[in-house]
Amino acid sequence: MIYDQLGRRKYLTIRERQAFIEAVRVLRPEAQTFCLTLVYTGARISEVLALTPERVDPEAGVVIIGSLKKRRSGVFRAVPVPRDLLHRFESVHGISSAQLDPLRRTERIWSWGRTTSWALVKKTMQSIGVAPSQSMPKALRHSFGVGATQRNVPLNIIQKWMGHSRVTTTAIYADAVGEEERAFAMRMWQKEGSIIRG
């Protein structure tokens, strides 16, 4: 669900997501690539932490995410990411040389664990004024799904990128109120306003 039991949204708005991306720029380079990978892949925090150099494919423009919530291991999905992120992978982590090294190619890109990751994301979100109830890595995952639906990416593509087993899980992101829905409401209010004034 994209709302909690008190009705608070569990995702970042497009504006909040952009502010998070801007705030990430002051972090150390390794933290930047980690946070941006969360933003641009919609992956779970553990899935991003498990990423290795051999699963970054600059030629295809994708990051290969190992799906952790499947009943079996070895299930992967390719998620397109911005070229800028791929360039950062190269400059910060030396991905191309790591891919040629038999040992480094299968080592995790980020050496820290979940607790450090949570703290990093939470602190960055709170620095831009995101409410404590939303200041968590999952808000970035939800934001990815909401943003994709609001930009009319087909649900089956979002399902594939996010690693959902069922499209009904992906469909929850269509429940978020976006710009298009607000525009419909504005038209309704304007018509009602003219009736009231008339």
One Martini backbone bead per residue (centre of mass of N, CA, C, O) as a GRO file, in nm:
protein
  198
    1MET     BB    1   0.100   0.034   0.016
    2ILE     BB    2   0.090   0.407  -0.008
    3TYR     BB    3  -0.051   0.394   0.275
    4ASP     BB    4  -0.097   0.417   0.590
    5GLN     BB    5  -0.295   0.372   0.878
    6LEU     BB    6  -0.311   0.713   0.880
    7GLY     BB    7  -0.286   0.820   0.564
    8ARG     BB    8   0.007   0.827   0.493
    9ARG     BB    9   0.239   0.869   0.277
   10LYS     BB   10   0.506   0.635   0.126
   11TYR     BB   11   0.593   0.867  -0.072
   12LEU     BB   12   0.743   1.061  -0.305
   13THR     BB   13   0.735   1.325  -0.464
   14ILE     BB   14   0.865   1.470  -0.729
   15ARG     BB   15   0.987   1.706  -0.567
   16GLU     BB   16   1.121   1.534  -0.344
   17ARG     BB   17   1.294   1.362  -0.529
   18GLN     BB   18   1.459   1.599  -0.643
   19ALA     BB   19   1.566   1.697  -0.368
   20PHE     BB   20   1.719   1.437  -0.307
   21ILE     BB   21   1.912   1.449  -0.547
   22GLU     BB   22   2.039   1.718  -0.461
   23ALA     BB   23   2.135   1.624  -0.170
   24VAL     BB   24   2.336   1.398  -0.268
   25ARG     BB   25   2.575   1.587  -0.377
   26VAL     BB   26   2.713   1.614  -0.071
   27LEU     BB   27   2.805   1.344  -0.078
   28ARG     BB   28   2.982   1.094  -0.100
   29PRO     BB   29   3.032   0.918  -0.382
   30GLU     BB   30   2.928   0.635  -0.278
   31ALA     BB   31   2.658   0.750  -0.170
   32GLN     BB   32   2.551   0.861  -0.431
   33THR     BB   33   2.531   0.596  -0.596
   34PHE     BB   34   2.344   0.455  -0.405
   35CYS     BB   35   2.103   0.655  -0.400
   36LEU     BB   36   2.064   0.666  -0.714
   37THR     BB   37   1.997   0.368  -0.746
   38LEU     BB   38   1.739   0.376  -0.587
   39VAL     BB   39   1.594   0.589  -0.757
   40TYR     BB   40   1.644   0.453  -1.067
   41THR     BB   41   1.528   0.141  -0.991
   42GLY     BB   42   1.334   0.061  -0.740
   43ALA     BB   43   1.493  -0.090  -0.541
   44ARG     BB   44   1.587  -0.266  -0.296
   45ILE     BB   45   1.822  -0.233  -0.061
   46SER     BB   46   1.937  -0.529  -0.088
   47GLU     BB   47   1.967  -0.524  -0.397
   48VAL     BB   48   2.176  -0.295  -0.407
   49LEU     BB   49   2.388  -0.420  -0.210
   50ALA     BB   50   2.427  -0.678  -0.420
   51LEU     BB   51   2.579  -0.525  -0.617
   52THR     BB   52   2.787  -0.576  -0.902
   53PRO     BB   53   2.995  -0.510  -1.160
   54GLU     BB   54   2.870  -0.739  -1.356
   55ARG     BB   55   2.571  -0.572  -1.324
   56VAL     BB   56   2.699  -0.351  -1.507
   57ASP     BB   57   2.566  -0.209  -1.827
   58PRO     BB   58   2.670   0.038  -2.029
   59GLU     BB   59   2.591  -0.053  -2.316
   60ALA     BB   60   2.275  -0.102  -2.234
   61GLY     BB   61   2.190   0.087  -1.983
   62VAL     BB   62   2.212  -0.116  -1.724
   63VAL     BB   63   2.086  -0.277  -1.433
   64ILE     BB   64   2.132  -0.580  -1.256
   65ILE     BB   65   1.879  -0.728  -1.068
   66GLY     BB   66   1.839  -0.915  -0.786
   67SER     BB   67   1.575  -1.100  -0.689
   68LEU     BB   68   1.470  -1.144  -0.344
   69LYS     BB   69   1.137  -1.228  -0.361
   70LYS     BB   70   1.186  -1.494  -0.467
   71ARG     BB   71   1.175  -1.849  -0.448
   72ARG     BB   72   1.437  -1.807  -0.621
   73SER     BB   73   1.735  -1.800  -0.743
   74GLY     BB   74   1.845  -1.623  -1.030
   75VAL     BB   75   1.669  -1.356  -1.047
   76PHE     BB   76   1.649  -1.113  -1.307
   77ARG     BB   77   1.674  -0.751  -1.380
   78ALA     BB   78   1.650  -0.493  -1.618
   79VAL     BB   79   1.746  -0.149  -1.554
   80PRO     BB   80   1.716   0.150  -1.663
   81VAL     BB   81   1.965   0.413  -1.672
   82PRO     BB   82   2.131   0.680  -1.650
   83ARG     BB   83   2.428   0.775  -1.786
   84ASP     BB   84   2.533   0.931  -1.542
   85LEU     BB   85   2.540   0.688  -1.351
   86LEU     BB   86   2.741   0.519  -1.517
   87HIS     BB   87   2.972   0.727  -1.497
   88ARG     BB   88   2.991   0.717  -1.188
   89PHE     BB   89   3.068   0.425  -1.164
   90GLU     BB   90   3.336   0.464  -1.306
   91SER     BB   91   3.467   0.701  -1.136
   92VAL     BB   92   3.418   0.565  -0.845
   93HIS     BB   93   3.446   0.222  -0.911
   94GLY     BB   94   3.576   0.104  -1.166
   95ILE     BB   95   3.406  -0.102  -1.344
   96SER     BB   96   3.579  -0.197  -1.590
   97SER     BB   97   3.816  -0.310  -1.416
   98ALA     BB   98   3.644  -0.493  -1.231
   99GLN     BB   99   3.535  -0.680  -1.466
  100LEU     BB  100   3.844  -0.796  -1.521
  101ASP     BB  101   3.834  -0.894  -1.226
  102PRO     BB  102   3.772  -1.195  -1.076
  103LEU     BB  103   3.719  -1.072  -0.787
  104ARG     BB  104   3.572  -0.786  -0.819
  105ARG     BB  105   3.318  -0.859  -1.003
  106THR     BB  106   3.173  -1.014  -0.728
  107GLU     BB  107   3.179  -0.773  -0.561
  108ARG     BB  108   3.059  -0.550  -0.376
  109ILE     BB  109   3.026  -0.214  -0.414
  110TRP     BB  110   2.907  -0.198  -0.123
  111SER     BB  111   3.023  -0.258   0.214
  112TRP     BB  112   2.784  -0.189   0.353
  113GLY     BB  113   2.486  -0.195   0.532
  114ARG     BB  114   2.162  -0.148   0.621
  115THR     BB  115   2.199   0.054   0.853
  116THR     BB  116   2.366   0.263   0.696
  117SER     BB  117   2.162   0.302   0.467
  118TRP     BB  118   1.927   0.404   0.629
  119ALA     BB  119   2.070   0.649   0.758
  120LEU     BB  120   2.140   0.791   0.495
  121VAL     BB  121   1.853   0.828   0.384
  122LYS     BB  122   1.718   0.961   0.627
  123LYS     BB  123   1.905   1.208   0.653
  124THR     BB  124   1.854   1.317   0.365
  125MET     BB  125   1.549   1.350   0.387
  126GLN     BB  126   1.547   1.538   0.641
  127SER     BB  127   1.714   1.772   0.498
  128ILE     BB  128   1.434   1.825   0.305
  129GLY     BB  129   1.162   1.769   0.495
  130VAL     BB  130   1.091   1.486   0.545
  131ALA     BB  131   0.900   1.290   0.698
  132PRO     BB  132   0.958   1.038   0.917
  133SER     BB  133   0.745   0.835   0.784
  134GLN     BB  134   0.917   0.869   0.491
  135SER     BB  135   1.220   0.817   0.600
  136MET     BB  136   1.286   0.581   0.358
  137PRO     BB  137   1.375   0.365   0.114
  138LYS     BB  138   1.081   0.281   0.026
  139ALA     BB  139   1.001   0.564  -0.081
  140LEU     BB  140   1.171   0.534  -0.342
  141ARG     BB  141   1.022   0.294  -0.458
  142HIS     BB  142   0.742   0.421  -0.463
  143SER     BB  143   0.827   0.669  -0.633
  144PHE     BB  144   0.897   0.512  -0.883
  145GLY     BB  145   0.611   0.395  -0.934
  146VAL     BB  146   0.455   0.661  -0.941
  147GLY     BB  147   0.620   0.809  -1.159
  148ALA     BB  148   0.571   0.603  -1.385
  149THR     BB  149   0.261   0.621  -1.391
  150GLN     BB  150   0.247   0.939  -1.433
  151ARG     BB  151   0.421   0.877  -1.719
  152ASN     BB  152   0.283   0.624  -1.869
  153VAL     BB  153   0.397   0.365  -1.788
  154PRO     BB  154   0.355   0.056  -1.828
  155LEU     BB  155   0.279  -0.182  -1.598
  156ASN     BB  156   0.455  -0.418  -1.713
  157ILE     BB  157   0.721  -0.256  -1.695
  158ILE     BB  158   0.717  -0.188  -1.397
  159GLN     BB  159   0.703  -0.476  -1.299
  160LYS     BB  160   0.976  -0.558  -1.413
  161TRP     BB  161   1.158  -0.342  -1.273
  162MET     BB  162   1.045  -0.423  -0.969
  163GLY     BB  163   0.976  -0.743  -0.938
  164HIS     BB  164   0.690  -0.831  -0.978
  165SER     BB  165   0.465  -1.094  -0.993
  166ARG     BB  166   0.220  -0.887  -0.996
  167VAL     BB  167   0.027  -0.636  -1.138
  168THR     BB  168  -0.142  -0.567  -0.884
  169THR     BB  169   0.093  -0.451  -0.727
  170THR     BB  170   0.161  -0.219  -0.929
  171ALA     BB  171  -0.130  -0.075  -0.931
  172ILE     BB  172  -0.104   0.099  -0.667
  173TYR     BB  173   0.039   0.349  -0.812
  174ALA     BB  174  -0.233   0.460  -0.946
  175ASP     BB  175  -0.349   0.593  -0.666
  176ALA     BB  176  -0.197   0.833  -0.706
  177VAL     BB  177  -0.186   1.173  -0.702
  178GLY     BB  178  -0.163   1.358  -0.990
  179GLU     BB  179  -0.149   1.599  -1.224
  180GLU     BB  180  -0.384   1.492  -1.395
  181GLU     BB  181  -0.590   1.467  -1.165
  182ARG     BB  182  -0.575   1.766  -1.078
  183ALA     BB  183  -0.673   1.880  -1.349
  184PHE     BB  184  -0.952   1.761  -1.336
  185ALA     BB  185  -1.032   1.898  -1.071
  186MET     BB  186  -0.996   2.192  -1.164
  187ARG     BB  187  -1.219   2.182  -1.377
  188MET     BB  188  -1.445   2.124  -1.176
  189TRP     BB  189  -1.406   2.374  -0.995
  190GLN     BB  190  -1.445   2.589  -1.212
  191LYS     BB  191  -1.737   2.514  -1.279
  192GLU     BB  192  -1.846   2.550  -0.993
  193GLY     BB  193  -1.761   2.846  -0.961
  194SER     BB  194  -1.944   2.956  -1.191
  195ILE     BB  195  -2.208   2.872  -1.055
  196ILE     BB  196  -2.176   3.033  -0.794
  197ARG     BB  197  -2.144   3.314  -0.934
  198GLY     BB  198  -2.413   3.292  -1.129
   0.00000   0.00000   0.00000
